[in-house]
Amino acid sequence: MAREARYLGLGIANLITLFVPDAIVLSGSVMKSSDLFLDRIRETVNRCCGLVPFAKTELLLASLGEDTNLIGAGRVWHHRFAPGGQHV
């Protein structure tokens, strides 16, 4: 778990450095066990964000549960392809 948390933290640190988001939302069934590795992710991100202060980005857990990805994909489809949706 420690190794995976470190790699996920490195990836999140890269996203923060590139995009400086207000928040990053973590989701999926793995996040049910977030209490086992979320602190390690935060430590890694804090250590690796040298150019952008990590404190400006919130790490949040999705409130929609395991279906977050499916709901997001459905919204994208609806937005792009459904009648009346905006075609990009």
PDB file of N, CA, C and O in Angstrom, chain B, residues numbered from 101:
ATOM      1  N   MET B 101       0.821  -1.194   0.000  1.00  0.00           N
ATOM      2  CA  MET B 101       0.000   0.000   0.000  1.00  0.00           C
ATOM      3  C   MET B 101       0.863   1.255   0.000  1.00  0.00           C
ATOM      4  O   MET B 101       0.519   2.249  -0.639  1.00  0.00           O
ATOM      5  N   ALA B 102       1.973   1.209   0.710  1.00  0.00           N
ATOM      6  CA  ALA B 102       2.828   2.389   0.801  1.00  0.00           C
ATOM      7  C   ALA B 102       3.395   2.761  -0.568  1.00  0.00           C
ATOM      8  O   ALA B 102       3.469   3.941  -0.911  1.00  0.00           O
ATOM      9  N   ARG B 103       3.793   1.759  -1.345  1.00  0.00           N
ATOM     10  CA  ARG B 103       4.359   2.021  -2.668  1.00  0.00           C
ATOM     11  C   ARG B 103       3.308   2.613  -3.603  1.00  0.00           C
ATOM     12  O   ARG B 103       3.589   3.572  -4.323  1.00  0.00           O
ATOM     13  N   GLU B 104       2.111   2.053  -3.597  1.00  0.00           N
ATOM     14  CA  GLU B 104       1.052   2.560  -4.459  1.00  0.00           C
ATOM     15  C   GLU B 104       0.653   3.970  -4.052  1.00  0.00           C
ATOM     16  O   GLU B 104       0.399   4.819  -4.906  1.00  0.00           O
ATOM     17  N   ALA B 105       0.599   4.220  -2.745  1.00  0.00           N
ATOM     18  CA  ALA B 105       0.268   5.563  -2.254  1.00  0.00           C
ATOM     19  C   ALA B 105       1.327   6.567  -2.694  1.00  0.00           C
ATOM     20  O   ALA B 105       1.005   7.703  -3.041  1.00  0.00           O
ATOM     21  N   ARG B 106       2.586   6.149  -2.679  1.00  0.00           N
ATOM     22  CA  ARG B 106       3.666   7.034  -3.117  1.00  0.00           C
ATOM     23  C   ARG B 106       3.525   7.363  -4.599  1.00  0.00           C
ATOM     24  O   ARG B 106       3.643   8.524  -4.989  1.00  0.00           O
ATOM     25  N   TYR B 107       3.273   6.353  -5.425  1.00  0.00           N
ATOM     26  CA  TYR B 107       3.127   6.602  -6.857  1.00  0.00           C
ATOM     27  C   TYR B 107       1.903   7.462  -7.166  1.00  0.00           C
ATOM     28  O   TYR B 107       1.961   8.344  -8.023  1.00  0.00           O
ATOM     29  N   LEU B 108       0.815   7.211  -6.480  1.00  0.00           N
ATOM     30  CA  LEU B 108      -0.370   8.033  -6.680  1.00  0.00           C
ATOM     31  C   LEU B 108      -0.086   9.469  -6.238  1.00  0.00           C
ATOM     32  O   LEU B 108      -0.508  10.420  -6.896  1.00  0.00           O
ATOM     33  N   GLY B 109       0.624   9.621  -5.133  1.00  0.00           N
ATOM     34  CA  GLY B 109       1.016  10.952  -4.664  1.00  0.00           C
ATOM     35  C   GLY B 109       1.896  11.679  -5.662  1.00  0.00           C
ATOM     36  O   GLY B 109       1.740  12.884  -5.862  1.00  0.00           O
ATOM     37  N   LEU B 110       2.831  10.954  -6.300  1.00  0.00           N
ATOM     38  CA  LEU B 110       3.684  11.566  -7.319  1.00  0.00           C
ATOM     39  C   LEU B 110       2.861  12.042  -8.519  1.00  0.00           C
ATOM     40  O   LEU B 110       3.089  13.130  -9.047  1.00  0.00           O
ATOM     41  N   GLY B 111       1.911  11.221  -8.937  1.00  0.00           N
ATOM     42  CA  GLY B 111       1.044  11.607 -10.052  1.00  0.00           C
ATOM     43  C   GLY B 111       0.194  12.825  -9.721  1.00  0.00           C
ATOM     44  O   GLY B 111       0.038  13.726 -10.545  1.00  0.00           O
ATOM     45  N   ILE B 112      -0.348  12.845  -8.528  1.00  0.00           N
ATOM     46  CA  ILE B 112      -1.163  13.988  -8.103  1.00  0.00           C
ATOM     47  C   ILE B 112      -0.299  15.241  -7.994  1.00  0.00           C
ATOM     48  O   ILE B 112      -0.733  16.329  -8.375  1.00  0.00           O
ATOM     49  N   ALA B 113       0.915  15.095  -7.479  1.00  0.00           N
ATOM     50  CA  ALA B 113       1.833  16.242  -7.394  1.00  0.00           C
ATOM     51  C   ALA B 113       2.120  16.804  -8.780  1.00  0.00           C
ATOM     52  O   ALA B 113       2.191  18.020  -8.958  1.00  0.00           O
ATOM     53  N   ASN B 114       2.285  15.921  -9.762  1.00  0.00           N
ATOM     54  CA  ASN B 114       2.507  16.380 -11.139  1.00  0.00           C
ATOM     55  C   ASN B 114       1.295  17.137 -11.672  1.00  0.00           C
ATOM     56  O   ASN B 114       1.442  18.171 -12.324  1.00  0.00           O
ATOM     57  N   LEU B 115       0.101  16.625 -11.396  1.00  0.00           N
ATOM     58  CA  LEU B 115      -1.119  17.318 -11.836  1.00  0.00           C
ATOM     59  C   LEU B 115      -1.229  18.696 -11.198  1.00  0.00           C
ATOM     60  O   LEU B 115      -1.589  19.667 -11.864  1.00  0.00           O
ATOM     61  N   ILE B 116      -0.920  18.779  -9.918  1.00  0.00           N
ATOM     62  CA  ILE B 116      -0.989  20.062  -9.218  1.00  0.00           C
ATOM     63  C   ILE B 116       0.023  21.038  -9.812  1.00  0.00           C
ATOM     64  O   ILE B 116      -0.291  22.210 -10.019  1.00  0.00           O
ATOM     65  N   THR B 117       1.230  20.558 -10.086  1.00  0.00           N
ATOM     66  CA  THR B 117       2.266  21.419 -10.654  1.00  0.00           C
ATOM     67  C   THR B 117       1.878  21.919 -12.043  1.00  0.00           C
ATOM     68  O   THR B 117       2.134  23.076 -12.378  1.00  0.00           O
ATOM     69  N   LEU B 118       1.265  21.059 -12.850  1.00  0.00           N
ATOM     70  CA  LEU B 118       0.889  21.445 -14.212  1.00  0.00           C
ATOM     71  C   LEU B 118      -0.338  22.344 -14.282  1.00  0.00           C
ATOM     72  O   LEU B 118      -0.354  23.317 -15.037  1.00  0.00           O
ATOM     73  N   PHE B 119      -1.371  22.023 -13.493  1.00  0.00           N
ATOM     74  CA  PHE B 119      -2.663  22.677 -13.665  1.00  0.00           C
ATOM     75  C   PHE B 119      -3.090  23.587 -12.521  1.00  0.00           C
ATOM     76  O   PHE B 119      -4.014  24.381 -12.699  1.00  0.00           O
ATOM     77  N   VAL B 120      -2.462  23.506 -11.365  1.00  0.00           N
ATOM     78  CA  VAL B 120      -2.797  24.289 -10.176  1.00  0.00           C
ATOM     79  C   VAL B 120      -4.315  24.283  -9.932  1.00  0.00           C
ATOM     80  O   VAL B 120      -4.937  25.345  -9.896  1.00  0.00           O
ATOM     81  N   PRO B 121      -4.911  23.097  -9.764  1.00  0.00           N
ATOM     82  CA  PRO B 121      -6.363  23.034  -9.560  1.00  0.00           C
ATOM     83  C   PRO B 121      -6.744  23.444  -8.138  1.00  0.00           C
ATOM     84  O   PRO B 121      -5.922  23.410  -7.223  1.00  0.00           O
ATOM     85  N   ASP B 122      -8.001  23.829  -7.978  1.00  0.00           N
ATOM     86  CA  ASP B 122      -8.520  24.137  -6.644  1.00  0.00           C
ATOM     87  C   ASP B 122      -8.731  22.859  -5.849  1.00  0.00           C
ATOM     88  O   ASP B 122      -8.577  22.843  -4.628  1.00  0.00           O
ATOM     89  N   ALA B 123      -9.086  21.782  -6.554  1.00  0.00           N
ATOM     90  CA  ALA B 123      -9.355  20.509  -5.876  1.00  0.00           C
ATOM     91  C   ALA B 123      -9.082  19.344  -6.825  1.00  0.00           C
ATOM     92  O   ALA B 123      -9.192  19.471  -8.045  1.00  0.00           O
ATOM     93  N   ILE B 124      -8.727  18.216  -6.234  1.00  0.00           N
ATOM     94  CA  ILE B 124      -8.622  16.952  -6.941  1.00  0.00           C
ATOM     95  C   ILE B 124      -9.513  15.978  -6.196  1.00  0.00           C
ATOM     96  O   ILE B 124      -9.368  15.788  -4.988  1.00  0.00           O
ATOM     97  N   VAL B 125     -10.437  15.363  -6.922  1.00  0.00           N
ATOM     98  CA  VAL B 125     -11.393  14.448  -6.309  1.00  0.00           C
ATOM     99  C   VAL B 125     -10.989  13.021  -6.647  1.00  0.00           C
ATOM    100  O   VAL B 125     -10.867  12.657  -7.816  1.00  0.00           O
ATOM    101  N   LEU B 126     -10.785  12.224  -5.614  1.00  0.00           N
ATOM    102  CA  LEU B 126     -10.420  10.821  -5.773  1.00  0.00           C
ATOM    103  C   LEU B 126     -11.671   9.983  -5.604  1.00  0.00           C
ATOM    104  O   LEU B 126     -12.479  10.226  -4.708  1.00  0.00           O
ATOM    105  N   SER B 127     -11.828   8.982  -6.483  1.00  0.00           N
ATOM    106  CA  SER B 127     -13.035   8.165  -6.417  1.00  0.00           C
ATOM    107  C   SER B 127     -12.723   6.729  -6.772  1.00  0.00           C
ATOM    108  O   SER B 127     -11.583   6.384  -7.083  1.00  0.00           O
ATOM    109  N   GLY B 128     -13.740   5.902  -6.724  1.00  0.00           N
ATOM    110  CA  GLY B 128     -13.615   4.497  -7.072  1.00  0.00           C
ATOM    111  C   GLY B 128     -13.659   3.613  -5.839  1.00  0.00           C
ATOM    112  O   GLY B 128     -13.631   4.092  -4.705  1.00  0.00           O
ATOM    113  N   SER B 129     -13.726   2.336  -6.082  1.00  0.00           N
ATOM    114  CA  SER B 129     -13.876   1.388  -4.981  1.00  0.00           C
ATOM    115  C   SER B 129     -12.651   1.349  -4.076  1.00  0.00           C
ATOM    116  O   SER B 129     -12.767   1.016  -2.897  1.00  0.00           O
ATOM    117  N   VAL B 130     -11.483   1.682  -4.608  1.00  0.00           N
ATOM    118  CA  VAL B 130     -10.265   1.680  -3.789  1.00  0.00           C
ATOM    119  C   VAL B 130     -10.357   2.737  -2.695  1.00  0.00           C
ATOM    120  O   VAL B 130      -9.763   2.576  -1.629  1.00  0.00           O
ATOM    121  N   MET B 131     -11.079   3.793  -2.941  1.00  0.00           N
ATOM    122  CA  MET B 131     -11.168   4.878  -1.962  1.00  0.00           C
ATOM    123  C   MET B 131     -11.968   4.486  -0.719  1.00  0.00           C
ATOM    124  O   MET B 131     -11.998   5.237   0.256  1.00  0.00           O
ATOM    125  N   LYS B 132     -12.611   3.326  -0.743  1.00  0.00           N
ATOM    126  CA  LYS B 132     -13.263   2.833   0.480  1.00  0.00           C
ATOM    127  C   LYS B 132     -12.229   2.614   1.572  1.00  0.00           C
ATOM    128  O   LYS B 132     -12.539   2.715   2.759  1.00  0.00           O
ATOM    129  N   SER B 133     -10.996   2.313   1.167  1.00  0.00           N
ATOM    130  CA  SER B 133      -9.904   2.059   2.108  1.00  0.00           C
ATOM    131  C   SER B 133      -8.961   3.252   2.192  1.00  0.00           C
ATOM    132  O   SER B 133      -7.788   3.087   2.528  1.00  0.00           O
ATOM    133  N   SER B 134      -9.443   4.428   1.896  1.00  0.00           N
ATOM    134  CA  SER B 134      -8.581   5.607   1.841  1.00  0.00           C
ATOM    135  C   SER B 134      -7.896   5.902   3.172  1.00  0.00           C
ATOM    136  O   SER B 134      -6.824   6.507   3.195  1.00  0.00           O
ATOM    137  N   ASP B 135      -8.502   5.484   4.271  1.00  0.00           N
ATOM    138  CA  ASP B 135      -7.879   5.733   5.571  1.00  0.00           C
ATOM    139  C   ASP B 135      -6.539   5.001   5.716  1.00  0.00           C
ATOM    140  O   ASP B 135      -5.734   5.351   6.579  1.00  0.00           O
ATOM    141  N   LEU B 136      -6.296   3.987   4.875  1.00  0.00           N
ATOM    142  CA  LEU B 136      -5.039   3.247   4.922  1.00  0.00           C
ATOM    143  C   LEU B 136      -3.895   3.953   4.207  1.00  0.00           C
ATOM    144  O   LEU B 136      -2.731   3.698   4.515  1.00  0.00           O
ATOM    145  N   PHE B 137      -4.203   4.841   3.252  1.00  0.00           N
ATOM    146  CA  PHE B 137      -3.130   5.415   2.454  1.00  0.00           C
ATOM    147  C   PHE B 137      -3.268   6.893   2.119  1.00  0.00           C
ATOM    148  O   PHE B 137      -2.352   7.456   1.520  1.00  0.00           O
ATOM    149  N   LEU B 138      -4.356   7.540   2.473  1.00  0.00           N
ATOM    150  CA  LEU B 138      -4.542   8.938   2.104  1.00  0.00           C
ATOM    151  C   LEU B 138      -3.507   9.850   2.760  1.00  0.00           C
ATOM    152  O   LEU B 138      -3.052  10.809   2.137  1.00  0.00           O
ATOM    153  N   ASP B 139      -3.132   9.569   3.994  1.00  0.00           N
ATOM    154  CA  ASP B 139      -2.104  10.383   4.645  1.00  0.00           C
ATOM    155  C   ASP B 139      -0.771  10.283   3.929  1.00  0.00           C
ATOM    156  O   ASP B 139      -0.069  11.285   3.792  1.00  0.00           O
ATOM    157  N   ARG B 140      -0.409   9.096   3.472  1.00  0.00           N
ATOM    158  CA  ARG B 140       0.844   8.908   2.733  1.00  0.00           C
ATOM    159  C   ARG B 140       0.793   9.653   1.390  1.00  0.00           C
ATOM    160  O   ARG B 140       1.795  10.220   0.956  1.00  0.00           O
ATOM    161  N   ILE B 141      -0.356   9.648   0.744  1.00  0.00           N
ATOM    162  CA  ILE B 141      -0.507  10.400  -0.506  1.00  0.00           C
ATOM    163  C   ILE B 141      -0.286  11.884  -0.243  1.00  0.00           C
ATOM    164  O   ILE B 141       0.446  12.549  -0.976  1.00  0.00           O
ATOM    165  N   ARG B 142      -0.923  12.399   0.807  1.00  0.00           N
ATOM    166  CA  ARG B 142      -0.773  13.821   1.146  1.00  0.00           C
ATOM    167  C   ARG B 142       0.679  14.170   1.460  1.00  0.00           C
ATOM    168  O   ARG B 142       1.166  15.218   1.034  1.00  0.00           O
ATOM    169  N   GLU B 143       1.373  13.311   2.194  1.00  0.00           N
ATOM    170  CA  GLU B 143       2.787  13.546   2.516  1.00  0.00           C
ATOM    171  C   GLU B 143       3.631  13.613   1.247  1.00  0.00           C
ATOM    172  O   GLU B 143       4.469  14.502   1.101  1.00  0.00           O
ATOM    173  N   THR B 144       3.410  12.678   0.335  1.00  0.00           N
ATOM    174  CA  THR B 144       4.172  12.646  -0.917  1.00  0.00           C
ATOM    175  C   THR B 144       3.898  13.895  -1.744  1.00  0.00           C
ATOM    176  O   THR B 144       4.825  14.503  -2.279  1.00  0.00           O
ATOM    177  N   VAL B 145       2.643  14.273  -1.848  1.00  0.00           N
ATOM    178  CA  VAL B 145       2.281  15.459  -2.627  1.00  0.00           C
ATOM    179  C   VAL B 145       2.916  16.695  -2.005  1.00  0.00           C
ATOM    180  O   VAL B 145       3.471  17.535  -2.713  1.00  0.00           O
ATOM    181  N   ASN B 146       2.837  16.807  -0.700  1.00  0.00           N
ATOM    182  CA  ASN B 146       3.408  17.962  -0.006  1.00  0.00           C
ATOM    183  C   ASN B 146       4.919  18.042  -0.228  1.00  0.00           C
ATOM    184  O   ASN B 146       5.463  19.129  -0.423  1.00  0.00           O
ATOM    185  N   ARG B 147       5.582  16.915  -0.199  1.00  0.00           N
ATOM    186  CA  ARG B 147       7.036  16.869  -0.379  1.00  0.00           C
ATOM    187  C   ARG B 147       7.440  17.170  -1.819  1.00  0.00           C
ATOM    188  O   ARG B 147       8.494  17.764  -2.049  1.00  0.00           O
ATOM    189  N   CYS B 148       6.620  16.770  -2.794  1.00  0.00           N
ATOM    190  CA  CYS B 148       7.003  16.875  -4.202  1.00  0.00           C
ATOM    191  C   CYS B 148       6.516  18.141  -4.900  1.00  0.00           C
ATOM    192  O   CYS B 148       6.940  18.420  -6.021  1.00  0.00           O
ATOM    193  N   CYS B 149       5.656  18.896  -4.277  1.00  0.00           N
ATOM    194  CA  CYS B 149       5.172  20.139  -4.892  1.00  0.00           C
ATOM    195  C   CYS B 149       6.078  21.286  -4.465  1.00  0.00           C
ATOM    196  O   CYS B 149       5.799  21.976  -3.484  1.00  0.00           O
ATOM    197  N   GLY B 150       7.160  21.483  -5.204  1.00  0.00           N
ATOM    198  CA  GLY B 150       8.100  22.537  -4.856  1.00  0.00           C
ATOM    199  C   GLY B 150       7.746  23.872  -5.464  1.00  0.00           C
ATOM    200  O   GLY B 150       7.943  24.911  -4.833  1.00  0.00           O
ATOM    201  N   LEU B 151       7.225  23.867  -6.684  1.00  0.00           N
ATOM    202  CA  LEU B 151       6.934  25.112  -7.382  1.00  0.00           C
ATOM    203  C   LEU B 151       5.563  25.684  -7.060  1.00  0.00           C
ATOM    204  O   LEU B 151       5.357  26.896  -7.121  1.00  0.00           O
ATOM    205  N   VAL B 152       4.634  24.812  -6.720  1.00  0.00           N
ATOM    206  CA  VAL B 152       3.261  25.227  -6.434  1.00  0.00           C
ATOM    207  C   VAL B 152       2.920  24.763  -5.017  1.00  0.00           C
ATOM    208  O   VAL B 152       3.098  23.588  -4.696  1.00  0.00           O
ATOM    209  N   PRO B 153       2.440  25.658  -4.177  1.00  0.00           N
ATOM    210  CA  PRO B 153       2.086  25.229  -2.816  1.00  0.00           C
ATOM    211  C   PRO B 153       0.903  24.262  -2.816  1.00  0.00           C
ATOM    212  O   PRO B 153      -0.166  24.553  -3.353  1.00  0.00           O
ATOM    213  N   PHE B 154       1.126  23.115  -2.203  1.00  0.00           N
ATOM    214  CA  PHE B 154       0.097  22.081  -2.122  1.00  0.00           C
ATOM    215  C   PHE B 154      -1.128  22.562  -1.359  1.00  0.00           C
ATOM    216  O   PHE B 154      -2.235  22.086  -1.610  1.00  0.00           O
ATOM    217  N   ALA B 155      -0.952  23.488  -0.441  1.00  0.00           N
ATOM    218  CA  ALA B 155      -2.063  23.957   0.398  1.00  0.00           C
ATOM    219  C   ALA B 155      -3.176  24.613  -0.425  1.00  0.00           C
ATOM    220  O   ALA B 155      -4.302  24.733   0.057  1.00  0.00           O
ATOM    221  N   LYS B 156      -2.884  25.033  -1.640  1.00  0.00           N
ATOM    222  CA  LYS B 156      -3.903  25.674  -2.468  1.00  0.00           C
ATOM    223  C   LYS B 156      -4.837  24.665  -3.133  1.00  0.00           C
ATOM    224  O   LYS B 156      -5.872  25.052  -3.676  1.00  0.00           O
ATOM    225  N   THR B 157      -4.490  23.377  -3.099  1.00  0.00           N
ATOM    226  CA  THR B 157      -5.298  22.337  -3.733  1.00  0.00           C
ATOM    227  C   THR B 157      -5.855  21.398  -2.667  1.00  0.00           C
ATOM    228  O   THR B 157      -5.113  20.881  -1.832  1.00  0.00           O
ATOM    229  N   GLU B 158      -7.161  21.185  -2.704  1.00  0.00           N
ATOM    230  CA  GLU B 158      -7.798  20.246  -1.790  1.00  0.00           C
ATOM    231  C   GLU B 158      -7.803  18.850  -2.393  1.00  0.00           C
ATOM    232  O   GLU B 158      -8.097  18.682  -3.576  1.00  0.00           O
ATOM    233  N   LEU B 159      -7.480  17.855  -1.588  1.00  0.00           N
ATOM    234  CA  LEU B 159      -7.651  16.455  -1.985  1.00  0.00           C
ATOM    235  C   LEU B 159      -8.937  15.981  -1.335  1.00  0.00           C
ATOM    236  O   LEU B 159      -9.042  15.941  -0.109  1.00  0.00           O
ATOM    237  N   LEU B 160      -9.912  15.624  -2.154  1.00  0.00           N
ATOM    238  CA  LEU B 160     -11.226  15.239  -1.653  1.00  0.00           C
ATOM    239  C   LEU B 160     -11.583  13.834  -2.102  1.00  0.00           C
ATOM    240  O   LEU B 160     -11.076  13.342  -3.110  1.00  0.00           O
ATOM    241  N   LEU B 161     -12.451  13.203  -1.350  1.00  0.00           N
ATOM    242  CA  LEU B 161     -13.012  11.923  -1.751  1.00  0.00           C
ATOM    243  C   LEU B 161     -14.383  12.186  -2.375  1.00  0.00           C
ATOM    244  O   LEU B 161     -15.156  12.997  -1.865  1.00  0.00           O
ATOM    245  N   ALA B 162     -14.677  11.510  -3.459  1.00  0.00           N
ATOM    246  CA  ALA B 162     -15.948  11.704  -4.154  1.00  0.00           C
ATOM    247  C   ALA B 162     -17.114  11.326  -3.260  1.00  0.00           C
ATOM    248  O   ALA B 162     -17.067  10.337  -2.528  1.00  0.00           O
ATOM    249  N   SER B 163     -18.153  12.128  -3.336  1.00  0.00           N
ATOM    250  CA  SER B 163     -19.333  11.861  -2.509  1.00  0.00           C
ATOM    251  C   SER B 163     -20.335  10.949  -3.203  1.00  0.00           C
ATOM    252  O   SER B 163     -21.313  10.531  -2.583  1.00  0.00           O
ATOM    253  N   LEU B 164     -20.111  10.628  -4.489  1.00  0.00           N
ATOM    254  CA  LEU B 164     -21.047   9.789  -5.232  1.00  0.00           C
ATOM    255  C   LEU B 164     -20.746   8.303  -5.113  1.00  0.00           C
ATOM    256  O   LEU B 164     -21.481   7.478  -5.656  1.00  0.00           O
ATOM    257  N   GLY B 165     -19.682   7.953  -4.413  1.00  0.00           N
ATOM    258  CA  GLY B 165     -19.367   6.549  -4.202  1.00  0.00           C
ATOM    259  C   GLY B 165     -18.705   5.896  -5.394  1.00  0.00           C
ATOM    260  O   GLY B 165     -18.037   6.557  -6.189  1.00  0.00           O
ATOM    261  N   GLU B 166     -18.894   4.587  -5.513  1.00  0.00           N
ATOM    262  CA  GLU B 166     -18.236   3.795  -6.551  1.00  0.00           C
ATOM    263  C   GLU B 166     -18.695   4.144  -7.965  1.00  0.00           C
ATOM    264  O   GLU B 166     -17.975   3.877  -8.927  1.00  0.00           O
ATOM    265  N   ASP B 167     -19.861   4.727  -8.102  1.00  0.00           N
ATOM    266  CA  ASP B 167     -20.411   4.994  -9.423  1.00  0.00           C
ATOM    267  C   ASP B 167     -19.996   6.347  -9.992  1.00  0.00           C
ATOM    268  O   ASP B 167     -20.521   6.765 -11.024  1.00  0.00           O
ATOM    269  N   THR B 168     -19.076   7.028  -9.349  1.00  0.00           N
ATOM    270  CA  THR B 168     -18.669   8.356  -9.798  1.00  0.00           C
ATOM    271  C   THR B 168     -18.192   8.344 -11.238  1.00  0.00           C
ATOM    272  O   THR B 168     -18.602   9.192 -12.031  1.00  0.00           O
ATOM    273  N   ASN B 169     -17.334   7.398 -11.589  1.00  0.00           N
ATOM    274  CA  ASN B 169     -16.802   7.349 -12.957  1.00  0.00           C
ATOM    275  C   ASN B 169     -17.903   7.093 -13.972  1.00  0.00           C
ATOM    276  O   ASN B 169     -17.921   7.705 -15.040  1.00  0.00           O
ATOM    277  N   LEU B 170     -18.812   6.199 -13.648  1.00  0.00           N
ATOM    278  CA  LEU B 170     -19.920   5.890 -14.542  1.00  0.00           C
ATOM    279  C   LEU B 170     -20.838   7.097 -14.717  1.00  0.00           C
ATOM    280  O   LEU B 170     -21.277   7.393 -15.828  1.00  0.00           O
ATOM    281  N   ILE B 171     -21.121   7.782 -13.636  1.00  0.00           N
ATOM    282  CA  ILE B 171     -21.962   8.974 -13.703  1.00  0.00           C
ATOM    283  C   ILE B 171     -21.283  10.049 -14.550  1.00  0.00           C
ATOM    284  O   ILE B 171     -21.936  10.700 -15.367  1.00  0.00           O
ATOM    285  N   GLY B 172     -19.980  10.237 -14.361  1.00  0.00           N
ATOM    286  CA  GLY B 172     -19.235  11.217 -15.151  1.00  0.00           C
ATOM    287  C   GLY B 172     -19.237  10.878 -16.630  1.00  0.00           C
ATOM    288  O   GLY B 172     -19.417  11.759 -17.470  1.00  0.00           O
ATOM    289  N   ALA B 173     -19.038   9.607 -16.957  1.00  0.00           N
ATOM    290  CA  ALA B 173     -19.053   9.192 -18.359  1.00  0.00           C
ATOM    291  C   ALA B 173     -20.429   9.420 -18.971  1.00  0.00           C
ATOM    292  O   ALA B 173     -20.534   9.856 -20.117  1.00  0.00           O
ATOM    293  N   GLY B 174     -21.474   9.130 -18.222  1.00  0.00           N
ATOM    294  CA  GLY B 174     -22.836   9.365 -18.705  1.00  0.00           C
ATOM    295  C   GLY B 174     -23.107  10.839 -18.962  1.00  0.00           C
ATOM    296  O   GLY B 174     -23.761  11.199 -19.941  1.00  0.00           O
ATOM    297  N   ARG B 175     -22.600  11.691 -18.073  1.00  0.00           N
ATOM    298  CA  ARG B 175     -22.785  13.134 -18.253  1.00  0.00           C
ATOM    299  C   ARG B 175     -22.050  13.634 -19.497  1.00  0.00           C
ATOM    300  O   ARG B 175     -22.576  14.466 -20.237  1.00  0.00           O
ATOM    301  N   VAL B 176     -20.847  13.133 -19.725  1.00  0.00           N
ATOM    302  CA  VAL B 176     -20.085  13.533 -20.911  1.00  0.00           C
ATOM    303  C   VAL B 176     -20.834  13.100 -22.170  1.00  0.00           C
ATOM    304  O   VAL B 176     -20.983  13.881 -23.110  1.00  0.00           O
ATOM    305  N   TRP B 177     -21.306  11.849 -22.184  1.00  0.00           N
ATOM    306  CA  TRP B 177     -22.052  11.359 -23.343  1.00  0.00           C
ATOM    307  C   TRP B 177     -23.276  12.234 -23.580  1.00  0.00           C
ATOM    308  O   TRP B 177     -23.529  12.670 -24.703  1.00  0.00           O
ATOM    309  N   HIS B 178     -24.025  12.485 -22.526  1.00  0.00           N
ATOM    310  CA  HIS B 178     -25.241  13.287 -22.652  1.00  0.00           C
ATOM    311  C   HIS B 178     -24.914  14.689 -23.165  1.00  0.00           C
ATOM    312  O   HIS B 178     -25.617  15.222 -24.023  1.00  0.00           O
ATOM    313  N   HIS B 179     -23.859  15.273 -22.642  1.00  0.00           N
ATOM    314  CA  HIS B 179     -23.473  16.628 -23.044  1.00  0.00           C
ATOM    315  C   HIS B 179     -23.079  16.672 -24.516  1.00  0.00           C
ATOM    316  O   HIS B 179     -23.385  17.642 -25.209  1.00  0.00           O
ATOM    317  N   ARG B 180     -22.408  15.639 -24.995  1.00  0.00           N
ATOM    318  CA  ARG B 180     -21.911  15.645 -26.378  1.00  0.00           C
ATOM    319  C   ARG B 180     -22.896  15.113 -27.410  1.00  0.00           C
ATOM    320  O   ARG B 180     -22.966  15.636 -28.522  1.00  0.00           O
ATOM    321  N   PHE B 181     -23.666  14.070 -27.054  1.00  0.00           N
ATOM    322  CA  PHE B 181     -24.414  13.349 -28.077  1.00  0.00           C
ATOM    323  C   PHE B 181     -25.925  13.346 -27.924  1.00  0.00           C
ATOM    324  O   PHE B 181     -26.630  13.060 -28.891  1.00  0.00           O
ATOM    325  N   ALA B 182     -26.438  13.651 -26.763  1.00  0.00           N
ATOM    326  CA  ALA B 182     -27.882  13.579 -26.553  1.00  0.00           C
ATOM    327  C   ALA B 182     -28.581  14.714 -27.300  1.00  0.00           C
ATOM    328  O   ALA B 182     -28.025  15.803 -27.440  1.00  0.00           O
ATOM    329  N   PRO B 183     -29.807  14.456 -27.783  1.00  0.00           N
ATOM    330  CA  PRO B 183     -30.564  15.531 -28.431  1.00  0.00           C
ATOM    331  C   PRO B 183     -30.721  16.711 -27.463  1.00  0.00           C
ATOM    332  O   PRO B 183     -31.114  16.547 -26.307  1.00  0.00           O
ATOM    333  N   GLY B 184     -30.411  17.865 -27.960  1.00  0.00           N
ATOM    334  CA  GLY B 184     -30.506  19.050 -27.110  1.00  0.00           C
ATOM    335  C   GLY B 184     -29.222  19.324 -26.347  1.00  0.00           C
ATOM    336  O   GLY B 184     -29.067  20.400 -25.768  1.00  0.00           O
ATOM    337  N   GLY B 185     -28.292  18.363 -26.336  1.00  0.00           N
ATOM    338  CA  GLY B 185     -27.004  18.581 -25.682  1.00  0.00           C
ATOM    339  C   GLY B 185     -26.123  19.468 -26.542  1.00  0.00           C
ATOM    340  O   GLY B 185     -26.396  19.649 -27.729  1.00  0.00           O
ATOM    341  N   GLN B 186     -25.102  20.008 -25.976  1.00  0.00           N
ATOM    342  CA  GLN B 186     -24.192  20.867 -26.730  1.00  0.00           C
ATOM    343  C   GLN B 186     -23.155  19.997 -27.433  1.00  0.00           C
ATOM    344  O   GLN B 186     -22.441  19.239 -26.776  1.00  0.00           O
ATOM    345  N   HIS B 187     -23.064  20.094 -28.719  1.00  0.00           N
ATOM    346  CA  HIS B 187     -22.112  19.309 -29.488  1.00  0.00           C
ATOM    347  C   HIS B 187     -20.812  20.079 -29.592  1.00  0.00           C
ATOM    348  O   HIS B 187     -20.769  21.178 -30.145  1.00  0.00           O
ATOM    349  N   VAL B 188     -19.762  19.497 -29.061  1.00  0.00           N
ATOM    350  CA  VAL B 188     -18.455  20.168 -29.048  1.00  0.00           C
ATOM    351  C   VAL B 188     -17.610  19.651 -30.172  1.00  0.00           C
ATOM    352  O   VAL B 188     -16.471  20.087 -30.339  1.00  0.00           O
TER     353      VAL B 188
END
